[in-house]
């Protein structure tokens, strides 16, 4: 079973095991009758695996093996967590963070939450509803992963995975582990945002006296940054689909770029699957043996995080004599009680256990929520709150992507988007060779039209929280009339069908950069949809505005990049990594003209000498490339000025307010006479002056990878109007250690003659999380240098690439 890898050396390995797998699949076993796995793997430069297999089971086997080889510790810890065993192996005092949704909970609370929601019944339902291809690939993934673990346990792969290889919790995984992983991804934007709120919810009693719920006035004074999901998920993305009318040669192009965490299992992994009826290349989140963003000879697609809510709260009227009973159409219903015990590793090495009884209504789990110490959703003798999660009922997620991976045309791809309707929380754009472009926020959204919010909103909470979380319904849970509606074209009850979800097809371009569907192309606004899906007629983010402007300026030739309007493939690549800062275009000249001649500006602690900072900013190229000087001053200024202000003060920041008639270019004209703006600038100069970094330090000296070595990283933050994203937090002693931002990047076009795809991009943090891997930071270094990496797809392209490893795996 040993395998030694050397660049360019071909290895053939086979081992035969007797596996009792067919009985584990509920009668839906379509793998080869022998139960054998056989995968041929070639790794081209930067560790990109090309997996050739005769069926999805063997493809999953090869995928599971290489993924474990690259990322064993990260995936294993997450599978342990959603098994509800985190405290058992990692201790009582630790925490679990899901960087992609911002939730942090204790290990104990995490175990109670996942034990409550990721039940055996859920696992069985996901299995029963999954397509044969998804089941085969899942089964194969488990076998391939487990093979690598057996090899590691047998002492092979010396030096690899040092942080976990000897841990007690490293061992074989099951198919149930993978189904729980799929479920965790489904509820990323919904239930798992409220881990502690659900895991600690308890009815009032002598030992649990309820607090006085916050008033509407108190809720209205909360900082939106402290309210879960008030500003959307902390993840984002940029994407363009360019049709023949947007390119110089009539070709079509696609750019996709999720802005995901550089840590944890929401990293993306690039792989190429070559099967008899399927040829697909792209990236999947860890543990998913499918391309979630990808391309082939027929089409390419990408995703960005949607603004739609995936759940609604329900307010229950309780039986005052029994707070675990609630009224429903005048009759009392018992909540479902789940007694859950978790094992806990104590500091002295002993094991203890803790038992809680957690409750659910017929809608979903009960929860209690406090924000900044204020009880917002409180379980009292008269009221309680529960959550219905549309994606907790979405068993089509894997079917969506496996069917997309097997689609044969752009039209089929678009049809599957609507008919499966399993995409959980992301917008989609797509195009194909020489074809038009498609946008759709065709996702799993609770069927709560605005009229239902009006008739069923639980007041006064609906109005109060609506100011912080516009579009989120808080409904009356004691009336059947307030259940979610049903659409005839929806695959299941309770969600909007495709006819009631936003979509657009054109021949020039569409985009999304995380604002709502409204301006997917500003020439054809999309309107008329429920508020739970997104907002219309409102100001777009600075990043979204630059996102649109980059295309508009390229199409009219005003960007100075090329005399001929329209995109070429090289121009597309130049634009998306340009690192421009849009707010500098809007405000730097005014700052230089107004504050700088005075030499001083008034900050929170008095006058600040700004002369040296002004000299630097006067010579700044208004970008955040590695050699750009001055960007950190501007970023800290904009961070200060971007602090939410009371509604009646917001308009003072801009002299030209937002106009729905000119949403791409408004608001604009920075009001440098606003004292808040002056204070923000003075404080930024003071903080940078007092930092470890000089005012004229180049960005490459300040901003570096925070996960795999001190590699310089270009780009900036969305709030300052960066399209090229590198995110870390405020300037500190270590500068800007990047732990989030541009992640998987793909730029795709097709040869006009042969139709073969031409794709390039990056996995910005590289393919492996293991410091001992040759693929730990090699692509990060290429990204730092803006040296685009080829994604070889056709046999000819693979043959022309440098093959670093080639081997066969059989079992």
Secondary structure, 3 states (H helix, E strand, C coil): CCCCCCCCEEEECCCCCCCCCHHHCCCCCCCCCCCCCEEEEEEEHHHEEEEEECCHHHHHHHHHHHHHHHHHHHHHHHHHHHCCCHHHHHCCCCEEEECCCCEEEEHHHHHHHHHHHCCHHHHHHHHHHCCHHHHHHHHHHHHHHHHHHHHHHCCCCCCCCCCCCCCCCCCCCCHHHHHHHHHHHHCCCCHHHHHHHHHCCCCCECCECCCCCCCHHHHHCCCHHHCCCCCCCCCEEEEEEECHHHECCCCCEEEEEEEEECCCCCCEEEEEEEECCEEEEEEEECCCCCCCEEECCCCEEEEEECCCCCEEEEEEEEECCEEEEEEECCEEEECEEEEEEEEEECCCCCEEEEEEEEEECCCCEEECEEECCEEEECCCCCEEEEEEEHHHHCCCHHHHHHHHHHCCCHHHHHHHHHHHCCCCCEEEEEECCCCCEEEECCCCCECCCHHHHHHHECCCHHHHHHHHCCCCCEEECCCHHHCCCCCCCCCCCCECCHHHCCEEEECCEEEECCCCHHHCCCCCCCCCCCCCCCCCCCCCCHHHHHHHHHHHHHHCCCCCCCCCCCECHHHHHHHHCCCEEHHHHHHHHHHHHHCHHHCEEEECCEEEECHHHHHHHHCCCCECCCCCECHHHHHHHHHHHCCCCCHHHHHHHEEECCCHHHCCCCCEEECCCCHHHHHHHHHHHHHHHCCCCCCCCEHHHHEEECCCCCCECCCECHHHCECCEEECCCCECCEEEECEEEEEEEEEEECCCCCCEEEEEEECCCCCCCCCCCCCCHHHHHHHCCCCEECCCCHHHHHCCCEEEEEEEEC
